[in-house]
């Protein structure tokens, strides 16, 4: 990259730190101030923060759209829009009106402390940002020629240092800045590609026919799995955190509707750019690098730097949000609950949790070599464990007794984990060729419909 492009990136990092450090937490900041910013999130801030946070897998999107074309929009986009819509309709206002701070708070309120602790451990593992840390390191390799681990360390440091002093409010302020960059960079790239090579006719002449089908050449069952994995949205901690932080339930609900429109537009940009990358550079050794490769092929000095910012901003906005959720879960919902530590220590222990999370995020990188596989693993195990107990803690009048809620989390999650592990003993295929998310979900639903009881005023009073 040219020194001008590098200067643009350095300027971005400086502004990011300035914005993130603008307001610091005090030692006496309350848990509400730390975790949900005092519940003062406005509609624009809600949308910008949620949109940028939930779209961190930019290299995985590039890999999929390069390989399978329009299917990216239908496999990685549409199922998540539907799940987000479902969340907005059934959960957004209820979450805000519950006045809790975290999902485990709700589990403790509806079930018991043991169930909340089990849920906390799963949420913590699901929010450790291993996939996004891997993407930061990979981006640094492509953009600067750094070793993977150097990129991981430097990228994580710049993504986390301001959270250490500012908490949730720092996450939101930096998200507002990064939201604009992620759209600007991809709009510039797509316009440049269109002006350089032409439109749909160029793509049709230079891409496989399967790139214009809904499945992209994959089996229907493979696509269907992603529609089920997308149900993880209904237990997505960053969704709940922003709903808890919103000024009103109306802002939470409408904010998700608006966010869906932004995600759909951004998917149009990313899918189109990935397809252009395949048409222009059909022989890339690694499709994960399709966006950096096509950008370096067509963008002039300065605009290349802007596009680099778009990719960095997209990933870094997710690393900081997930790291913060993981850190606050570790501190407030696990350590402080187990050892009965006063809530005045929440900031202190969250900072410890942030350091631990940064280190733990590296561990999955020794096990998985694919961003998509990391997503699939945690989605296939965490979703069956938490989906039913969490969803029905907000919706409907039937509740599982505490004992069965705990059993549901442990058994369904354990079965899906064992099922996932079976591929290591069966030559790469799952037992009975069934995806691991399905047996866990079936067990969780069986437990719910077998043991859930209608909650009455008496049962509530006894909790």
C-alpha positions in Angstrom: 0.0 0.0 0.0 1.1 3.6 -0.7 2.2 5.8 2.2 -0.9 7.9 1.6 -3.1 4.9 2.2 -1.1 4.0 5.4 -1.4 7.6 6.6 -5.2 7.4 6.2 -5.3 4.3 8.3 -3.1 5.9 11.0 -5.4 8.9 11.0 -8.4 6.5 11.5 -6.8 4.8 14.4 -6.0 8.2 16.0 -9.6 9.4 15.6 -10.9 6.0 16.9 -8.9 6.4 20.1 -9.9 10.1 20.5 -13.6 9.2 20.2 -13.3 6.2 22.4 -11.4 8.0 25.2 -13.7 11.0 25.1 -15.7 10.0 28.2 -14.2 7.8 30.9 -15.8 5.6 33.5 -15.1 6.4 37.2 -14.2 3.7 39.7 -17.7 4.2 41.2 -19.6 3.9 37.9 -22.7 1.8 38.3 -23.3 -1.5 36.5 -26.1 0.3 34.5 -23.7 3.0 33.4 -21.0 0.5 32.5 -23.0 -2.2 30.7 -25.9 -0.2 29.0 -24.7 3.4 29.2 -27.4 4.5 31.6 -30.2 3.3 29.2 -29.9 6.5 27.1 -29.4 5.1 23.6 -31.1 7.2 20.9 -32.5 5.8 17.6 -29.6 6.9 15.4 -27.0 5.5 17.9 -29.0 2.3 18.3 -29.1 1.7 14.5 -25.4 2.6 13.9 -24.2 0.5 16.8 -26.3 -2.6 16.0 -25.6 -2.5 12.2 -21.8 -2.2 12.6 -21.6 -4.7 15.5 -23.6 -7.4 13.8 -21.7 -7.3 10.5 -18.2 -8.2 11.5 -17.6 -11.2 9.4 -16.6 -9.3 6.3 -13.9 -11.7 5.1 -16.2 -14.7 5.6 -18.8 -12.8 3.5 -16.2 -12.2 0.8 -15.2 -15.8 0.8 -18.8 -17.0 0.4 -19.9 -14.4 -2.3 -16.7 -15.1 -4.3 -17.4 -18.8 -4.2 -21.2 -18.9 -4.5 -22.4 -15.5 -5.7 -26.0 -14.4 -5.0 -26.4 -17.3 -2.6 -24.5 -15.1 -0.1 -27.6 -12.8 0.1 -30.0 -15.7 0.5 -27.9 -18.0 2.8 -26.0 -15.4 4.9 -28.4 -12.5 4.6 -32.1 -13.4 4.4 -32.2 -15.9 7.3 -30.7 -13.3 9.6 -33.1 -10.6 8.4 -36.0 -12.9 9.2 -34.6 -13.7 12.6 -34.0 -10.0 13.3 -37.5 -9.2 12.2 -38.8 -11.9 14.6 -36.7 -10.4 17.4 -38.2 -7.0 16.8 -41.7 -8.2 16.8 -41.6 -10.5 19.8 -38.6 -9.5 22.0 -37.3 -6.0 21.5 -39.9 -4.1 23.6 -40.1 -6.9 26.1 -36.4 -6.9 26.6 -36.3 -3.1 27.2 -39.3 -3.2 29.6 -37.7 -6.1 31.6 -35.2 -3.5 33.0 -32.5 -6.2 33.5 -28.9 -5.7 32.3 -28.0 -9.0 30.7 -29.6 -12.3 29.5 -28.4 -14.1 32.6 -30.2 -11.6 34.7 -33.4 -12.6 32.9 -32.6 -16.3 33.4 -32.1 -15.8 37.1 -35.4 -13.7 37.3 -37.5 -16.4 35.6 -35.7 -19.6 36.6 -32.9 -19.6 39.2 -29.2 -18.8 39.8 -27.9 -22.2 38.6 -29.7 -21.8 35.3 -28.4 -18.3 34.9 -24.8 -19.4 35.6 -25.1 -22.2 33.0 -26.4 -19.7 30.5 -23.6 -17.2 31.4 -20.9 -19.7 30.6 -22.4 -20.5 27.2 -22.9 -16.8 26.4 -19.4 -16.0 27.4 -18.0 -18.7 25.1 -20.2 -17.6 22.3 -19.1 -13.9 22.6 -15.4 -14.5 22.8 -14.6 -12.9 19.4 -12.2 -15.6 18.0 -13.6 -15.4 14.4 -13.3 -11.6 14.3 -9.8 -11.6 15.8 -8.7 -14.1 13.2 -10.2 -11.7 10.5 -8.2 -8.8 12.0 -5.0 -10.7 11.7 -5.8 -11.9 8.2 -6.6 -8.3 7.1 -3.3 -7.1 8.5 -1.6 -9.8 6.4 -3.2 -8.7 3.2 -3.0 -5.0 3.8 0.4 -4.5 5.5 2.2 -7.9 5.0 2.4 -8.5 8.7 2.5 -11.9 10.3 -0.9 -13.2 11.4 -0.1 -12.9 15.1 1.2 -9.4 14.8 -2.0 -8.3 13.1 -4.1 -10.1 15.8 -2.3 -8.4 18.7 -2.2 -4.9 17.2 -5.8 -5.0 15.8 -7.1 -6.3 19.2 -5.3 -3.7 21.1 -6.8 -0.8 19.1 -10.2 -2.4 19.3 -10.2 -2.9 23.0 -8.1 -0.2 24.7 -10.9 2.5 24.7 -13.4 0.0 26.1 -11.1 -0.4 29.1 -11.7 3.2 30.1 -15.1 4.0 28.6 -17.3 0.8 28.7 -20.5 0.6 26.6 -20.6 4.3 25.8 -17.1 4.1 24.2 -18.4 1.1 22.1 -21.4 3.1 20.8 -19.3 6.3 20.0 -16.8 4.4 18.0 -19.6 2.4 16.3 -21.1 5.6 15.0 -17.8 6.5 13.4 -17.2 3.0 12.0 -20.7 2.7 10.6 -20.1 5.5 8.1 -16.8 4.1 7.1 -18.0 0.6 6.3 -20.6 1.9 3.9 -18.4 4.5 2.3 -15.7 2.1 1.4 -17.8 -0.5 -0.2 -19.9 2.1 -2.1 -16.7 3.5 -3.6 -15.4 0.0 -4.5 -18.7 -1.0 -6.2 -19.0 2.2 -8.2 -15.4 1.9 -9.4 -15.9 -1.7 -10.4 -19.1 -0.8 -12.3 -17.4 2.1 -14.1 -14.3 -0.1 -15.0 -15.9 -3.3 -16.1 -19.6 -2.7 -16.7 -22.7 -4.1 -15.0 -24.7 -7.3 -15.0 -23.8 -8.3 -18.5 -20.1 -8.4 -17.5 -20.8 -10.5 -14.5 -23.0 -12.9 -16.5 -20.3 -13.4 -19.1 -17.5 -14.1 -16.6 -19.2 -16.0 -13.8 -20.5 -19.6 -13.4 -24.2 -19.9 -13.9 -24.5 -21.2 -10.3 -23.5 -17.8 -9.1 -26.9 -16.5 -10.1 -28.9 -19.2 -8.4 -30.3 -19.2 -4.9 -28.2 -22.1 -3.8 -24.9 -21.2 -5.5 -24.3 -24.9 -6.2 -24.7 -26.0 -2.6 -27.3 -28.5 -1.4 -30.6 -27.4 -0.1 -29.8 -29.0 3.3 -26.6 -27.0 3.6 -28.5 -23.7 3.0 -31.3 -24.8 5.4 -28.7 -25.2 8.2 -27.9 -21.5 8.0 -31.5 -20.6 8.4 -31.6 -22.6 11.6 -28.3 -21.2 12.8 -29.7 -17.7 12.1 -32.1 -18.4 15.0 -29.1 -17.6 17.2 -30.2 -14.0 16.6 -32.9 -14.6 19.2 -30.3 -15.2 21.8 -27.8 -12.6 20.4 -26.3 -10.8 23.5 -25.5 -7.6 21.5 -29.1 -7.3 20.4 -30.4 -7.6 24.0 -27.7 -5.2 25.2 -28.8 -2.5 22.8 -32.4 -3.1 23.6 -31.7 -2.8 27.3 -29.7 0.4 26.6 -32.4 2.0 24.4 -34.3 5.0 25.9 -37.6 3.3 25.1 -39.0 0.0 23.9 -40.2 1.8 20.7 -36.7 2.8 19.9 -35.5 -0.8 20.3 -38.2 -2.2 18.1 -38.0 0.4 15.3 -34.2 0.4 15.5 -34.1 -3.2 14.5 -36.5 -2.7 11.6 -34.3 0.2 10.3 -31.1 -1.9 10.9 -32.5 -4.7 8.7 -32.8 -2.3 5.8 -29.2 -1.2 6.3 -28.0 -4.8 6.5 -29.8 -5.7 3.2 -28.2 -2.7 1.5 -24.8 -3.6 2.8 -25.3 -7.2 1.7 -26.0 -5.9 -1.8 -22.7 -4.0 -1.8 -20.7 -6.9 -0.4 -22.2 -9.6 -2.6 -21.8 -7.5 -5.7 -18.1 -6.8 -4.9 -17.5 -10.5 -4.2 -19.0 -11.5 -7.5 -16.9 -8.8 -9.3 -13.8 -10.2 -7.6 -14.6 -13.7 -8.9 -15.2 -12.3 -12.4 -12.0 -10.2 -12.5 -9.7 -12.5 -10.5 -11.1 -16.0 -11.0 -7.9 -17.9 -9.9 -7.3 -16.5 -6.4 -5.6 -19.1 -4.1 -7.7 -18.1 -1.1 -11.2 -16.7 -1.5 -11.0 -15.2 2.0 -8.8 -12.4 0.5 -11.1 -11.6 -2.4 -12.0 -8.1 -1.1 -8.5 -6.9 -0.5 -7.4 -8.5 -3.8 -10.0 -6.8 -6.0 -9.5 -3.4 -4.1 -5.8 -3.5 -4.8 -6.6 -4.3 -8.5 -8.8 -1.4 -9.2 -8.7 1.4 -6.6 -6.2 4.3 -6.8 -4.1 5.6 -4.0 -6.3 7.2 -1.3 -9.4 5.3 -2.2 -7.6 2.1 -1.4 -6.9 3.5 2.0 -10.6 4.3 2.4 -11.6 0.8 1.5 -9.1 -0.6 3.9 -10.8 1.5 6.6 -14.1 0.0 5.6 -12.9 -3.5 6.2 -11.1 -2.6 9.4 -14.0 -0.7 10.7 -16.4 -3.5 10.0 -14.4 -6.0 11.9 -13.1 -3.8 14.7 -16.7 -2.6 15.6 -17.6 -6.2 16.2 -14.4 -7.2 18.1 -15.0 -4.4 20.6 -18.7 -5.1 21.1 -18.3 -8.9 21.5 -15.3 -8.5 23.8 -17.2 -6.1 26.0 -20.2 -8.4 26.3 -17.9 -11.3 27.0 -16.0 -9.3 29.6 -19.1 -8.0 31.4 -20.6 -11.5 31.4 -17.4 -12.9 32.9 -17.3 -10.3 35.6 -20.9 -9.6 36.6 -22.7 -12.8 35.6 -20.0 -15.4 36.5 -17.3 -14.3 38.9 -19.2 -11.8 40.9 -22.2 -14.1 41.2 -20.2 -17.1 42.3 -18.1 -15.2 44.8 -21.0 -12.8 45.8 -19.0 -9.7 45.1 -20.7 -6.3 45.5 -21.8 -4.7 42.2 -19.7 -1.6 43.0 -16.7 -3.7 41.8 -18.3 -4.4 38.4 -16.0 -2.0 36.5 -12.9 -3.5 38.1 -13.8 -7.1 37.3 -15.0 -6.2 33.8 -11.6 -4.9 33.0 -10.0 -8.1 34.2 -12.6 -10.0 32.1 -11.5 -7.9 29.0 -7.9 -9.0 29.4 -8.9 -12.6 29.9 -11.2 -12.5 26.9 -8.4 -11.0 24.7 -6.2 -14.0 25.6 -9.0 -16.6 25.3 -10.0 -15.4 21.8 -6.7 -16.8 20.5 -7.5 -20.4 21.7 -10.0 -21.4 19.0 -7.5 -20.3 16.3 -5.4 -23.4 17.2 -8.5 -25.6 16.5 -10.3 -23.9 13.5 -8.7 -22.5 10.4 -11.9 -21.1 8.9 -14.0 -18.1 10.1 -17.2 -19.8 8.8 -16.4 -23.0 10.8 -16.0 -21.0 14.0 -19.4 -19.4 13.4 -20.9 -22.8 12.7 -19.5 -24.5 15.8 -20.6 -21.9 18.3 -24.0 -21.4 16.6 -24.6 -25.2 16.4 -23.9 -25.7 20.2 -25.0 -22.4 21.8 -28.2 -22.0 19.9 -29.9 -25.3 21.0 -28.8 -24.8 24.5 -30.2 -21.3 25.0 -32.9 -20.6 22.4 -35.9 -22.2 24.0 -35.2 -21.2 27.7 -34.3 -17.6 26.7 -37.1 -17.0 24.2 -39.8 -18.3 26.5 -38.5 -16.4 29.4 -39.8 -13.3 27.6 -42.7 -14.7 25.4 -45.8 -16.6 26.4 -47.3 -17.6 29.7 -45.7 -21.1 29.9 -42.4 -21.5 31.7 -40.1 -24.4 32.4 -39.6 -25.2 36.1 -36.1 -24.2 37.1 -34.8 -27.7 37.3 -35.9 -28.5 33.8 -34.6 -25.2 32.4 -31.1 -26.1 33.7 -31.4 -29.7 32.3 -32.5 -28.3 29.0 -29.5 -26.0 28.7 -27.0 -28.7 29.7 -28.5 -31.6 27.9 -29.3 -29.9 24.5 -26.0 -28.1 24.4 -24.1 -31.3 25.4 -25.8 -33.4 22.8 -25.1 -30.9 20.0 -21.4 -30.6 21.2 -21.1 -34.4 21.2 -22.8 -34.6 17.8 -20.4 -32.0 16.4 -17.4 -33.9 17.8 -18.6 -37.1 16.0 -17.2 -35.9 12.7 -13.7 -36.2 14.1 -14.3 -39.9 14.6 -16.4 -40.6 11.5 -14.2 -39.5 8.6 -15.4 -35.9 8.6 -19.2 -36.6 8.6 -21.6 -36.1 11.4 -23.3 -39.1 13.0 -26.3 -40.2 10.8 -25.2 -37.3 8.5 -27.4 -34.9 10.6 -26.2 -31.4 11.4 -25.5 -31.1 15.2 -27.8 -28.1 15.7 -30.9 -30.3 15.0 -30.7 -33.0 17.8 -30.0 -30.3 20.4 -33.0 -28.2 19.3 -35.3 -31.2 19.2 -34.3 -32.2 22.8 -34.8 -28.7 24.0 -38.3 -28.5 22.4 -39.2 -31.9 23.8 -38.3 -30.8 27.3 -40.2 -27.6 27.0 -43.4 -29.1 25.7 -43.2 -31.9 28.1 -42.6 -30.0 31.3 -43.5 -26.3 30.8 -46.3 -25.0 33.0 -48.5 -22.0 32.8 -47.1 -19.4 35.1 -49.6 -18.0 37.6 -49.4 -15.1 40.1 -48.7 -17.7 42.8 -45.7 -19.2 41.1 -44.3 -15.8 40.4 -44.6 -14.8 44.0 -42.6 -17.9 45.1 -39.6 -17.1 42.9 
